[in-house]
Amino acid sequence: MTKPANHTLTWLKCLPETAPCAAKTPMETARAELDAAACAPKVELALEPSLGEGFRLEPQGEGYLLAGGETGVLYGAYRLLMACAAGDALPLGSHAPYYALRMLNCWDNADGTIERGYSGRSLFFEGGRFDYDPDRMRQLARMLASVGMNVLCINNVNVHENEHQLIEEAWLPQLAELAALFRPYGVRLMVSIDYAHPLRGGVPTADPLDARVAQWWKERADLVYSYVPDLAGFLVKADSEHRPGPFTYGRTHADGANMLAKALAPHGGTLVWRCFVYNCMQDWRDTVTDRPMAAYQHYAYLDGQFDGNVILQVKNGPFDFQVREPVSPLFYAMPKTNLALEVQLAQEYTGHQTDIYAMPPMWKEIFDDLPPSRVMAMAAVSNLGRDENYTGHPFAAVNLFAYGMTAWDPATDPAQVIRLWCRLTYSLPAQQEDALHALLMGSRRVYEKYTAPLGLCWMVEPHTHYGPSPMGYEYALWGTYHKANRDAVGIDRTSRGTGYAAQYPAEMAARYENRETCPELLLLFFHRMRYDDVMADGRTLIQRIYDDHFEGCDEAEEMARVLASLDLPPQDAQTAHERMVRQLRNAREWRDVTNTFFYRLSGVPDAKGRKIYD
Ligand code: GCV
């Protein structure tokens, strides 16, 4: 394969340019990183297995003692080096990750494409086979370990023909080679599997309660683990968007997940089962089915029925990674089940890594509503690809960085983590660093303002999900409707409507039910409102929609001015500027299409007399 001339290092600029390649264990990697770093103080390492993934840093003589389990020491070394580079206080004291599994899910296909990928082709595959640059893999492993990620799922949850081979004899030696590159960084691989794989292996059914199916998976797991003994486990998308699953056999998802989990259990593997299950063939005339209710309906009643090594992976919101959604009600409904929170770094609905969209403030809102203790693991859909800078837009790396830090500690402050990324990535004068920081902190809200209003969702260009299309999903099969007419817009999801709000605990349900207490930015998620309904600040809904769209677009233009004032490295500056031109085009298109759409329906002019096309 062709190697890019130079692998831009984003926040790894704070480390020596080359990743250690001779180290065999995380402890050896930690030693090599510390020895190679110019700025590192004298550090003695001590292995204390009882600390596991945690570490303790304390002064010792003229230097420091860094004690930890194998990977704990490595995490400690990275935190220490990052603190040195940023000029921050060293992370003295004891530290341990909040979640045991901190996963990155790549949606990479063996043909080299990436589903919803916006930073080039796959880092792992090309032309229907493995194809990677080992140096780049080490750099990637280092990126993940430096912020505490410990599981990398390398293939798409939509498993196609070729990817079946990942757990077949032909590819297992190569999977083992790849795993060996990540092992010294404490990163374990995971693979997405096809629930119906036994059908290809001569078993006439994939019924989870059929002994032949369970036996097939047991033998398959034994085989896979003979090559990769520390594989983290399998990731499964079943009965979702045309993927096969237990429903075909009249079985529940507990039946399916537990059968697979039993095959993994002897090897210490985890079965991660996604809960993104809904009817993607809905008739828009059907007014009873309300898509956000689906996950709860499919899973809540199964609480307590899953094996100990099953984790149900739930998207943060009940729809699908929209700009603003409430937290999925499933998180409150399954106290006896292991749950993982799934977020999406790939900017599928949030600007394709063209528009700037820093996610930490959004994740903070999720954790404000969802106590971190409700979940036991975190997963993020990757935004990585073969582009030289890994993430397409150089600023999109902030999301990868912050995700790792947040999965390590959900109390991570968005402002601080964004500040740290800015500082480690760019050595900007203080004023410019402040400007970049403010730009990133505000970027999500800007994007939100110029796209669909107040939690309405889905006014995007179908399939690509970039750019406005107010009617794009209105008569489609996906269960994503806003039902705008000349008087009103939105679906009533209260007890007077679909009843979705009742899936939440009583206090939250009551908050959402009532228009006065419903968070303003979610009003159109929960309520159908008339354009002349008056908002808390006295504006009508229609005026609020117009104002947000004009403001969002103006703010994007201000972002462009700020960007132009920053002394970024030439390559990053060029990429960011090119993308900003497209972001501005996008913002204007969203503003005009959305405002015109509502103006044509409502006939209400803008109270401030700004240009709305008719
Ligand atoms: C991997 C959405 C995306 C799909 C994705 C799916 C999922 O529907 O558009 O590309 O498929 O989510 O999360 O499984």
Residues whose N, C-alpha, C, O or C-beta is under 5 A from the ligand:
A	BS01	GCV	E115 N158 F276
